[in-house]
Amino acid sequence: MVEITRADFQDWKLNNVTKAFMLAAEQRIDDCKEMLASSAGVDTINDRFLVGMIHAYREMQDFRVEDI
């Protein structure tokens, strides 16, 4: 495993590519929420898939250096 310092992690979080990636993740969360708002209950399996996607993107966004 590669060791990452707090400074390395902070640099990564401030990088423009990382910021763009996180914004894209936020947009995907919003897209999933919109799909659920318009069609929840029609297809339970798809509902669970969308909820899982939201959870995965949020977990990625909430990642901290302490989690490494």
mmCIF file of the N, C-alpha and C atoms, coordinates in Angstrom:
data_MODEL
# 
_entry.id   MODEL 
# 
loop_
_atom_site.group_PDB 
_atom_site.id 
_atom_site.type_symbol 
_atom_site.label_atom_id 
_atom_site.label_alt_id 
_atom_site.label_comp_id 
_atom_site.label_asym_id 
_atom_site.label_entity_id 
_atom_site.label_seq_id 
_atom_site.pdbx_PDB_ins_code 
_atom_site.Cartn_x 
_atom_site.Cartn_y 
_atom_site.Cartn_z 
_atom_site.occupancy 
_atom_site.B_iso_or_equiv 
_atom_site.pdbx_formal_charge 
_atom_site.auth_seq_id 
_atom_site.auth_comp_id 
_atom_site.auth_asym_id 
_atom_site.auth_atom_id 
_atom_site.pdbx_PDB_model_num 
ATOM 1   N N  . MET A 1 1  ? 0.841   -1.178 0.000   1.00 0.00 ? 1  MET A N  1 
ATOM 2   C CA . MET A 1 1  ? 0.000   0.000  0.000   1.00 0.00 ? 1  MET A CA 1 
ATOM 3   C C  . MET A 1 1  ? 0.892   1.249  0.000   1.00 0.00 ? 1  MET A C  1 
ATOM 4   N N  . VAL A 1 2  ? 0.467   2.244  -0.709  1.00 0.00 ? 2  VAL A N  1 
ATOM 5   C CA . VAL A 1 2  ? 1.195   3.510  -0.782  1.00 0.00 ? 2  VAL A CA 1 
ATOM 6   C C  . VAL A 1 2  ? 0.771   4.383  0.391   1.00 0.00 ? 2  VAL A C  1 
ATOM 7   N N  . GLU A 1 3  ? 1.738   4.955  1.077   1.00 0.00 ? 3  GLU A N  1 
ATOM 8   C CA . GLU A 1 3  ? 1.423   5.845  2.181   1.00 0.00 ? 3  GLU A CA 1 
ATOM 9   C C  . GLU A 1 3  ? 1.107   7.239  1.666   1.00 0.00 ? 3  GLU A C  1 
ATOM 10  N N  . ILE A 1 4  ? 0.044   7.821  2.198   1.00 0.00 ? 4  ILE A N  1 
ATOM 11  C CA . ILE A 1 4  ? -0.387  9.165  1.803   1.00 0.00 ? 4  ILE A CA 1 
ATOM 12  C C  . ILE A 1 4  ? -0.398  10.035 3.049   1.00 0.00 ? 4  ILE A C  1 
ATOM 13  N N  . THR A 1 5  ? 0.255   11.168 2.954   1.00 0.00 ? 5  THR A N  1 
ATOM 14  C CA . THR A 1 5  ? 0.266   12.093 4.086   1.00 0.00 ? 5  THR A CA 1 
ATOM 15  C C  . THR A 1 5  ? -0.980  12.979 4.048   1.00 0.00 ? 5  THR A C  1 
ATOM 16  N N  . ARG A 1 6  ? -1.246  13.635 5.154   1.00 0.00 ? 6  ARG A N  1 
ATOM 17  C CA . ARG A 1 6  ? -2.361  14.594 5.183   1.00 0.00 ? 6  ARG A CA 1 
ATOM 18  C C  . ARG A 1 6  ? -2.160  15.684 4.131   1.00 0.00 ? 6  ARG A C  1 
ATOM 19  N N  . ALA A 1 7  ? -0.916  16.137 3.973   1.00 0.00 ? 7  ALA A N  1 
ATOM 20  C CA . ALA A 1 7  ? -0.617  17.181 2.984   1.00 0.00 ? 7  ALA A CA 1 
ATOM 21  C C  . ALA A 1 7  ? -0.898  16.678 1.568   1.00 0.00 ? 7  ALA A C  1 
ATOM 22  N N  . ASP A 1 8  ? -0.502  15.439 1.274   1.00 0.00 ? 8  ASP A N  1 
ATOM 23  C CA . ASP A 1 8  ? -0.787  14.849 -0.043  1.00 0.00 ? 8  ASP A CA 1 
ATOM 24  C C  . ASP A 1 8  ? -2.293  14.805 -0.301  1.00 0.00 ? 8  ASP A C  1 
ATOM 25  N N  . PHE A 1 9  ? -3.026  14.360 0.708   1.00 0.00 ? 9  PHE A N  1 
ATOM 26  C CA . PHE A 1 9  ? -4.477  14.245 0.584   1.00 0.00 ? 9  PHE A CA 1 
ATOM 27  C C  . PHE A 1 9  ? -5.113  15.613 0.371   1.00 0.00 ? 9  PHE A C  1 
ATOM 28  N N  . GLN A 1 10 ? -4.659  16.595 1.121   1.00 0.00 ? 10 GLN A N  1 
ATOM 29  C CA . GLN A 1 10 ? -5.190  17.949 0.980   1.00 0.00 ? 10 GLN A CA 1 
ATOM 30  C C  . GLN A 1 10 ? -4.877  18.509 -0.405  1.00 0.00 ? 10 GLN A C  1 
ATOM 31  N N  . ASP A 1 11 ? -3.666  18.283 -0.897  1.00 0.00 ? 11 ASP A N  1 
ATOM 32  C CA . ASP A 1 11 ? -3.306  18.722 -2.251  1.00 0.00 ? 11 ASP A CA 1 
ATOM 33  C C  . ASP A 1 11 ? -4.228  18.093 -3.281  1.00 0.00 ? 11 ASP A C  1 
ATOM 34  N N  . TRP A 1 12 ? -4.503  16.800 -3.098  1.00 0.00 ? 12 TRP A N  1 
ATOM 35  C CA . TRP A 1 12 ? -5.381  16.090 -4.027  1.00 0.00 ? 12 TRP A CA 1 
ATOM 36  C C  . TRP A 1 12 ? -6.789  16.687 -3.996  1.00 0.00 ? 12 TRP A C  1 
ATOM 37  N N  . LYS A 1 13 ? -7.298  16.982 -2.794  1.00 0.00 ? 13 LYS A N  1 
ATOM 38  C CA . LYS A 1 13 ? -8.646  17.542 -2.677  1.00 0.00 ? 13 LYS A CA 1 
ATOM 39  C C  . LYS A 1 13 ? -8.751  18.926 -3.305  1.00 0.00 ? 13 LYS A C  1 
ATOM 40  N N  . LEU A 1 14 ? -7.640  19.675 -3.311  1.00 0.00 ? 14 LEU A N  1 
ATOM 41  C CA . LEU A 1 14 ? -7.646  21.026 -3.874  1.00 0.00 ? 14 LEU A CA 1 
ATOM 42  C C  . LEU A 1 14 ? -7.351  21.056 -5.368  1.00 0.00 ? 14 LEU A C  1 
ATOM 43  N N  . ASN A 1 15 ? -6.968  19.925 -5.922  1.00 0.00 ? 15 ASN A N  1 
ATOM 44  C CA . ASN A 1 15 ? -6.639  19.842 -7.340  1.00 0.00 ? 15 ASN A CA 1 
ATOM 45  C C  . ASN A 1 15 ? -7.897  20.071 -8.187  1.00 0.00 ? 15 ASN A C  1 
ATOM 46  N N  . ASN A 1 16 ? -7.759  20.797 -9.293  1.00 0.00 ? 16 ASN A N  1 
ATOM 47  C CA . ASN A 1 16 ? -8.915  21.105 -10.144 1.00 0.00 ? 16 ASN A CA 1 
ATOM 48  C C  . ASN A 1 16 ? -9.557  19.860 -10.742 1.00 0.00 ? 16 ASN A C  1 
ATOM 49  N N  . VAL A 1 17 ? -8.772  18.850 -11.048 1.00 0.00 ? 17 VAL A N  1 
ATOM 50  C CA . VAL A 1 17 ? -9.329  17.606 -11.583 1.00 0.00 ? 17 VAL A CA 1 
ATOM 51  C C  . VAL A 1 17 ? -10.198 16.936 -10.520 1.00 0.00 ? 17 VAL A C  1 
ATOM 52  N N  . THR A 1 18 ? -9.711  16.906 -9.290  1.00 0.00 ? 18 THR A N  1 
ATOM 53  C CA . THR A 1 18 ? -10.478 16.323 -8.189  1.00 0.00 ? 18 THR A CA 1 
ATOM 54  C C  . THR A 1 18 ? -11.768 17.100 -7.971  1.00 0.00 ? 18 THR A C  1 
ATOM 55  N N  . LYS A 1 19 ? -11.684 18.420 -7.989  1.00 0.00 ? 19 LYS A N  1 
ATOM 56  C CA . LYS A 1 19 ? -12.880 19.245 -7.810  1.00 0.00 ? 19 LYS A CA 1 
ATOM 57  C C  . LYS A 1 19 ? -13.908 18.959 -8.902  1.00 0.00 ? 19 LYS A C  1 
ATOM 58  N N  . ALA A 1 20 ? -13.453 18.848 -10.150 1.00 0.00 ? 20 ALA A N  1 
ATOM 59  C CA . ALA A 1 20 ? -14.365 18.546 -11.261 1.00 0.00 ? 20 ALA A CA 1 
ATOM 60  C C  . ALA A 1 20 ? -14.994 17.169 -11.090 1.00 0.00 ? 20 ALA A C  1 
ATOM 61  N N  . PHE A 1 21 ? -14.197 16.215 -10.642 1.00 0.00 ? 21 PHE A N  1 
ATOM 62  C CA . PHE A 1 21 ? -14.700 14.868 -10.408 1.00 0.00 ? 21 PHE A CA 1 
ATOM 63  C C  . PHE A 1 21 ? -15.769 14.861 -9.322  1.00 0.00 ? 21 PHE A C  1 
ATOM 64  N N  . MET A 1 22 ? -15.519 15.582 -8.241  1.00 0.00 ? 22 MET A N  1 
ATOM 65  C CA . MET A 1 22 ? -16.484 15.641 -7.147  1.00 0.00 ? 22 MET A CA 1 
ATOM 66  C C  . MET A 1 22 ? -17.772 16.351 -7.568  1.00 0.00 ? 22 MET A C  1 
ATOM 67  N N  . LEU A 1 23 ? -17.646 17.378 -8.397  1.00 0.00 ? 23 LEU A N  1 
ATOM 68  C CA . LEU A 1 23 ? -18.850 18.046 -8.914  1.00 0.00 ? 23 LEU A CA 1 
ATOM 69  C C  . LEU A 1 23 ? -19.654 17.107 -9.814  1.00 0.00 ? 23 LEU A C  1 
ATOM 70  N N  . ALA A 1 24 ? -18.955 16.311 -10.614 1.00 0.00 ? 24 ALA A N  1 
ATOM 71  C CA . ALA A 1 24 ? -19.638 15.339 -11.467 1.00 0.00 ? 24 ALA A CA 1 
ATOM 72  C C  . ALA A 1 24 ? -20.353 14.293 -10.608 1.00 0.00 ? 24 ALA A C  1 
ATOM 73  N N  . ALA A 1 25 ? -19.727 13.884 -9.523  1.00 0.00 ? 25 ALA A N  1 
ATOM 74  C CA . ALA A 1 25 ? -20.365 12.930 -8.602  1.00 0.00 ? 25 ALA A CA 1 
ATOM 75  C C  . ALA A 1 25 ? -21.625 13.549 -7.996  1.00 0.00 ? 25 ALA A C  1 
ATOM 76  N N  . GLU A 1 26 ? -21.554 14.811 -7.617  1.00 0.00 ? 26 GLU A N  1 
ATOM 77  C CA . GLU A 1 26 ? -22.715 15.496 -7.054  1.00 0.00 ? 26 GLU A CA 1 
ATOM 78  C C  . GLU A 1 26 ? -23.850 15.573 -8.079  1.00 0.00 ? 26 GLU A C  1 
ATOM 79  N N  . GLN A 1 27 ? -23.501 15.810 -9.332  1.00 0.00 ? 27 GLN A N  1 
ATOM 80  C CA . GLN A 1 27 ? -24.522 15.854 -10.386 1.00 0.00 ? 27 GLN A CA 1 
ATOM 81  C C  . GLN A 1 27 ? -25.187 14.489 -10.552 1.00 0.00 ? 27 GLN A C  1 
ATOM 82  N N  . ARG A 1 28 ? -24.400 13.443 -10.457 1.00 0.00 ? 28 ARG A N  1 
ATOM 83  C CA . ARG A 1 28 ? -24.961 12.095 -10.576 1.00 0.00 ? 28 ARG A CA 1 
ATOM 84  C C  . ARG A 1 28 ? -25.889 11.773 -9.405  1.00 0.00 ? 28 ARG A C  1 
ATOM 85  N N  . ILE A 1 29 ? -25.538 12.262 -8.211  1.00 0.00 ? 29 ILE A N  1 
ATOM 86  C CA . ILE A 1 29 ? -26.431 12.095 -7.058  1.00 0.00 ? 29 ILE A CA 1 
ATOM 87  C C  . ILE A 1 29 ? -27.755 12.791 -7.335  1.00 0.00 ? 29 ILE A C  1 
ATOM 88  N N  . ASP A 1 30 ? -27.681 14.024 -7.823  1.00 0.00 ? 30 ASP A N  1 
ATOM 89  C CA . ASP A 1 30 ? -28.901 14.775 -8.147  1.00 0.00 ? 30 ASP A CA 1 
ATOM 90  C C  . ASP A 1 30 ? -29.720 14.067 -9.222  1.00 0.00 ? 30 ASP A C  1 
ATOM 91  N N  . ASP A 1 31 ? -29.043 13.515 -10.233 1.00 0.00 ? 31 ASP A N  1 
ATOM 92  C CA . ASP A 1 31 ? -29.746 12.774 -11.292 1.00 0.00 ? 31 ASP A CA 1 
ATOM 93  C C  . ASP A 1 31 ? -30.493 11.573 -10.718 1.00 0.00 ? 31 ASP A C  1 
ATOM 94  N N  . CYS A 1 32 ? -29.823 10.830 -9.832  1.00 0.00 ? 32 CYS A N  1 
ATOM 95  C CA . CYS A 1 32 ? -30.458 9.658  -9.211  1.00 0.00 ? 32 CYS A CA 1 
ATOM 96  C C  . CYS A 1 32 ? -31.669 10.080 -8.383  1.00 0.00 ? 32 CYS A C  1 
ATOM 97  N N  . LYS A 1 33 ? -31.537 11.178 -7.651  1.00 0.00 ? 33 LYS A N  1 
ATOM 98  C CA . LYS A 1 33 ? -32.657 11.669 -6.838  1.00 0.00 ? 33 LYS A CA 1 
ATOM 99  C C  . LYS A 1 33 ? -33.838 12.066 -7.724  1.00 0.00 ? 33 LYS A C  1 
ATOM 100 N N  . GLU A 1 34 ? -33.544 12.710 -8.848  1.00 0.00 ? 34 GLU A N  1 
ATOM 101 C CA . GLU A 1 34 ? -34.614 13.097 -9.773  1.00 0.00 ? 34 GLU A CA 1 
ATOM 102 C C  . GLU A 1 34 ? -35.320 11.870 -10.333 1.00 0.00 ? 34 GLU A C  1 
ATOM 103 N N  . MET A 1 35 ? -34.530 10.845 -10.690 1.00 0.00 ? 35 MET A N  1 
ATOM 104 C CA . MET A 1 35 ? -35.136 9.613  -11.212 1.00 0.00 ? 35 MET A CA 1 
ATOM 105 C C  . MET A 1 35 ? -36.024 8.963  -10.153 1.00 0.00 ? 35 MET A C  1 
ATOM 106 N N  . LEU A 1 36 ? -35.548 8.938  -8.903  1.00 0.00 ? 36 LEU A N  1 
ATOM 107 C CA . LEU A 1 36 ? -36.360 8.371  -7.827  1.00 0.00 ? 36 LEU A CA 1 
ATOM 108 C C  . LEU A 1 36 ? -37.629 9.186  -7.599  1.00 0.00 ? 36 LEU A C  1 
ATOM 109 N N  . ALA A 1 37 ? -37.498 10.499 -7.658  1.00 0.00 ? 37 ALA A N  1 
ATOM 110 C CA . ALA A 1 37 ? -38.660 11.360 -7.430  1.00 0.00 ? 37 ALA A CA 1 
ATOM 111 C C  . ALA A 1 37 ? -39.740 11.150 -8.487  1.00 0.00 ? 37 ALA A C  1 
ATOM 112 N N  . SER A 1 38 ? -39.315 10.837 -9.698  1.00 0.00 ? 38 SER A N  1 
ATOM 113 C CA . SER A 1 38 ? -40.300 10.709 -10.774 1.00 0.00 ? 38 SER A CA 1 
ATOM 114 C C  . SER A 1 38 ? -40.797 9.287  -10.991 1.00 0.00 ? 38 SER A C  1 
ATOM 115 N N  . SER A 1 39 ? -40.067 8.279  -10.458 1.00 0.00 ? 39 SER A N  1 
ATOM 116 C CA . SER A 1 39 ? -40.497 6.918  -10.772 1.00 0.00 ? 39 SER A CA 1 
ATOM 117 C C  . SER A 1 39 ? -40.382 5.931  -9.618  1.00 0.00 ? 39 SER A C  1 
ATOM 118 N N  . ALA A 1 40 ? -40.182 6.404  -8.406  1.00 0.00 ? 40 ALA A N  1 
ATOM 119 C CA . ALA A 1 40 ? -40.057 5.493  -7.265  1.00 0.00 ? 40 ALA A CA 1 
ATOM 120 C C  . ALA A 1 40 ? -41.309 4.630  -7.139  1.00 0.00 ? 40 ALA A C  1 
ATOM 121 N N  . GLY A 1 41 ? -41.094 3.352  -6.906  1.00 0.00 ? 41 GLY A N  1 
ATOM 122 C CA . GLY A 1 41 ? -42.200 2.424  -6.742  1.00 0.00 ? 41 GLY A CA 1 
ATOM 123 C C  . GLY A 1 41 ? -42.574 1.663  -7.992  1.00 0.00 ? 41 GLY A C  1 
ATOM 124 N N  . VAL A 1 42 ? -42.156 2.150  -9.150  1.00 0.00 ? 42 VAL A N  1 
ATOM 125 C CA . VAL A 1 42 ? -42.467 1.477  -10.413 1.00 0.00 ? 42 VAL A CA 1 
ATOM 126 C C  . VAL A 1 42 ? -41.631 0.210  -10.568 1.00 0.00 ? 42 VAL A C  1 
ATOM 127 N N  . ASP A 1 43 ? -40.366 0.306  -10.221 1.00 0.00 ? 43 ASP A N  1 
ATOM 128 C CA . ASP A 1 43 ? -39.430 -0.814 -10.341 1.00 0.00 ? 43 ASP A CA 1 
ATOM 129 C C  . ASP A 1 43 ? -38.558 -0.845 -9.084  1.00 0.00 ? 43 ASP A C  1 
ATOM 130 N N  . THR A 1 44 ? -38.912 -1.692 -8.152  1.00 0.00 ? 44 THR A N  1 
ATOM 131 C CA . THR A 1 44 ? -38.229 -1.732 -6.859  1.00 0.00 ? 44 THR A CA 1 
ATOM 132 C C  . THR A 1 44 ? -36.743 -2.024 -7.006  1.00 0.00 ? 44 THR A C  1 
ATOM 133 N N  . ILE A 1 45 ? -36.383 -2.900 -7.910  1.00 0.00 ? 45 ILE A N  1 
ATOM 134 C CA . ILE A 1 45 ? -34.973 -3.235 -8.102  1.00 0.00 ? 45 ILE A CA 1 
ATOM 135 C C  . ILE A 1 45 ? -34.199 -2.004 -8.580  1.00 0.00 ? 45 ILE A C  1 
ATOM 136 N N  . ASN A 1 46 ? -34.764 -1.267 -9.509  1.00 0.00 ? 46 ASN A N  1 
ATOM 137 C CA . ASN A 1 46 ? -34.115 -0.038 -9.988  1.00 0.00 ? 46 ASN A CA 1 
ATOM 138 C C  . ASN A 1 46 ? -34.051 1.008  -8.882  1.00 0.00 ? 46 ASN A C  1 
ATOM 139 N N  . ASP A 1 47 ? -35.099 1.098  -8.069  1.00 0.00 ? 47 ASP A N  1 
ATOM 140 C CA . ASP A 1 47 ? -35.081 2.027  -6.926  1.00 0.00 ? 47 ASP A CA 1 
ATOM 141 C C  . ASP A 1 47 ? -33.899 1.715  -6.018  1.00 0.00 ? 47 ASP A C  1 
ATOM 142 N N  . ARG A 1 48 ? -33.704 0.444  -5.685  1.00 0.00 ? 48 ARG A N  1 
ATOM 143 C CA . ARG A 1 48 ? -32.611 0.034  -4.801  1.00 0.00 ? 48 ARG A CA 1 
ATOM 144 C C  . ARG A 1 48 ? -31.256 0.321  -5.451  1.00 0.00 ? 48 ARG A C  1 
ATOM 145 N N  . PHE A 1 49 ? -31.171 0.124  -6.767  1.00 0.00 ? 49 PHE A N  1 
ATOM 146 C CA . PHE A 1 49 ? -29.942 0.415  -7.496  1.00 0.00 ? 49 PHE A CA 1 
ATOM 147 C C  . PHE A 1 49 ? -29.598 1.898  -7.372  1.00 0.00 ? 49 PHE A C  1 
ATOM 148 N N  . LEU A 1 50 ? -30.580 2.760  -7.596  1.00 0.00 ? 50 LEU A N  1 
ATOM 149 C CA . LEU A 1 50 ? -30.353 4.205  -7.518  1.00 0.00 ? 50 LEU A CA 1 
ATOM 150 C C  . LEU A 1 50 ? -29.966 4.634  -6.102  1.00 0.00 ? 50 LEU A C  1 
ATOM 151 N N  . VAL A 1 51 ? -30.611 4.065  -5.101  1.00 0.00 ? 51 VAL A N  1 
ATOM 152 C CA . VAL A 1 51 ? -30.261 4.370  -3.716  1.00 0.00 ? 51 VAL A CA 1 
ATOM 153 C C  . VAL A 1 51 ? -28.820 3.936  -3.449  1.00 0.00 ? 51 VAL A C  1 
ATOM 154 N N  . GLY A 1 52 ? -28.431 2.771  -3.959  1.00 0.00 ? 52 GLY A N  1 
ATOM 155 C CA . GLY A 1 52 ? -27.056 2.300  -3.800  1.00 0.00 ? 52 GLY A CA 1 
ATOM 156 C C  . GLY A 1 52 ? -26.059 3.222  -4.474  1.00 0.00 ? 52 GLY A C  1 
ATOM 157 N N  . MET A 1 53 ? -26.415 3.731  -5.653  1.00 0.00 ? 53 MET A N  1 
ATOM 158 C CA . MET A 1 53 ? -25.535 4.670  -6.359  1.00 0.00 ? 53 MET A CA 1 
ATOM 159 C C  . MET A 1 53 ? -25.358 5.945  -5.537  1.00 0.00 ? 53 MET A C  1 
ATOM 160 N N  . ILE A 1 54 ? -26.444 6.465  -5.006  1.00 0.00 ? 54 ILE A N  1 
ATOM 161 C CA . ILE A 1 54 ? -26.367 7.671  -4.175  1.00 0.00 ? 54 ILE A CA 1 
ATOM 162 C C  . ILE A 1 54 ? -25.456 7.425  -2.981  1.00 0.00 ? 54 ILE A C  1 
ATOM 163 N N  . HIS A 1 55 ? -25.647 6.300  -2.330  1.00 0.00 ? 55 HIS A N  1 
ATOM 164 C CA . HIS A 1 55 ? -24.819 5.968  -1.165  1.00 0.00 ? 55 HIS A CA 1 
ATOM 165 C C  . HIS A 1 55 ? -23.343 5.873  -1.550  1.00 0.00 ? 55 HIS A C  1 
ATOM 166 N N  . ALA A 1 56 ? -23.040 5.230  -2.661  1.00 0.00 ? 56 ALA A N  1 
ATOM 167 C CA . ALA A 1 56 ? -21.647 5.059  -3.095  1.00 0.00 ? 56 ALA A CA 1 
ATOM 168 C C  . ALA A 1 56 ? -20.993 6.402  -3.408  1.00 0.00 ? 56 ALA A C  1 
ATOM 169 N N  . TYR A 1 57 ? -21.691 7.262  -4.124  1.00 0.00 ? 57 TYR A N  1 
ATOM 170 C CA . TYR A 1 57 ? -21.127 8.579  -4.438  1.00 0.00 ? 57 TYR A CA 1 
ATOM 171 C C  . TYR A 1 57 ? -20.924 9.408  -3.170  1.00 0.00 ? 57 TYR A C  1 
ATOM 172 N N  . ARG A 1 58 ? -21.861 9.330  -2.246  1.00 0.00 ? 58 ARG A N  1 
ATOM 173 C CA . ARG A 1 58 ? -21.709 10.090 -0.994  1.00 0.00 ? 58 ARG A CA 1 
ATOM 174 C C  . ARG A 1 58 ? -20.545 9.561  -0.164  1.00 0.00 ? 58 ARG A C  1 
ATOM 175 N N  . GLU A 1 59 ? -20.394 8.239  -0.141  1.00 0.00 ? 59 GLU A N  1 
ATOM 176 C CA . GLU A 1 59 ? -19.273 7.670  0.599   1.00 0.00 ? 59 GLU A CA 1 
ATOM 177 C C  . GLU A 1 59 ? -17.951 8.144  0.005   1.00 0.00 ? 59 GLU A C  1 
ATOM 178 N N  . MET A 1 60 ? -17.883 8.205  -1.315  1.00 0.00 ? 60 MET A N  1 
ATOM 179 C CA . MET A 1 60 ? -16.674 8.684  -1.978  1.00 0.00 ? 60 MET A CA 1 
ATOM 180 C C  . MET A 1 60 ? -16.415 10.151 -1.622  1.00 0.00 ? 60 MET A C  1 
ATOM 181 N N  . GLN A 1 61 ? -17.459 10.969 -1.638  1.00 0.00 ? 61 GLN A N  1 
ATOM 182 C CA . GLN A 1 61 ? -17.302 12.388 -1.319  1.00 0.00 ? 61 GLN A CA 1 
ATOM 183 C C  . GLN A 1 61 ? -16.885 12.611 0.133   1.00 0.00 ? 61 GLN A C  1 
ATOM 184 N N  . ASP A 1 62 ? -17.308 11.737 1.020   1.00 0.00 ? 62 ASP A N  1 
ATOM 185 C CA . ASP A 1 62 ? -17.028 11.903 2.446   1.00 0.00 ? 62 ASP A CA 1 
ATOM 186 C C  . ASP A 1 62 ? -15.715 11.268 2.872   1.00 0.00 ? 62 ASP A C  1 
ATOM 187 N N  . PHE A 1 63 ? -14.967 10.710 1.939   1.00 0.00 ? 63 PHE A N  1 
ATOM 188 C CA . PHE A 1 63 ? -13.724 10.024 2.260   1.00 0.00 ? 63 PHE A CA 1 
ATOM 189 C C  . PHE A 1 63 ? -12.741 10.970 2.932   1.00 0.00 ? 63 PHE A C  1 
ATOM 190 N N  . ARG A 1 64 ? -12.075 10.482 3.991   1.00 0.00 ? 64 ARG A N  1 
ATOM 191 C CA . ARG A 1 64 ? -11.117 11.292 4.734   1.00 0.00 ? 64 ARG A CA 1 
ATOM 192 C C  . ARG A 1 64 ? -9.774  10.580 4.756   1.00 0.00 ? 64 ARG A C  1 
ATOM 193 N N  . VAL A 1 65 ? -8.734  11.316 4.983   1.00 0.00 ? 65 VAL A N  1 
ATOM 194 C CA . VAL A 1 65 ? -7.396  10.738 5.040   1.00 0.00 ? 65 VAL A CA 1 
ATOM 195 C C  . VAL A 1 65 ? -7.329  9.690  6.155   1.00 0.00 ? 65 VAL A C  1 
ATOM 196 N N  . GLU A 1 66 ? -8.094  9.844  7.198   1.00 0.00 ? 66 GLU A N  1 
ATOM 197 C CA . GLU A 1 66 ? -8.110  8.881  8.295   1.00 0.00 ? 66 GLU A CA 1 
ATOM 198 C C  . GLU A 1 66 ? -8.651  7.521  7.855   1.00 0.00 ? 66 GLU A C  1 
ATOM 199 N N  . ASP A 1 67 ? -9.394  7.497  6.745   1.00 0.00 ? 67 ASP A N  1 
ATOM 200 C CA . ASP A 1 67 ? -9.978  6.248  6.245   1.00 0.00 ? 67 ASP A CA 1 
ATOM 201 C C  . ASP A 1 67 ? -8.958  5.373  5.524   1.00 0.00 ? 67 ASP A C  1 
ATOM 202 N N  . ILE A 1 68 ? -7.786  5.924  5.266   1.00 0.00 ? 68 ILE A N  1 
ATOM 203 C CA . ILE A 1 68 ? -6.768  5.180  4.523   1.00 0.00 ? 68 ILE A CA 1 
ATOM 204 C C  . ILE A 1 68 ? -6.044  4.238  5.453   1.00 0.00 ? 68 ILE A C  1 
# 
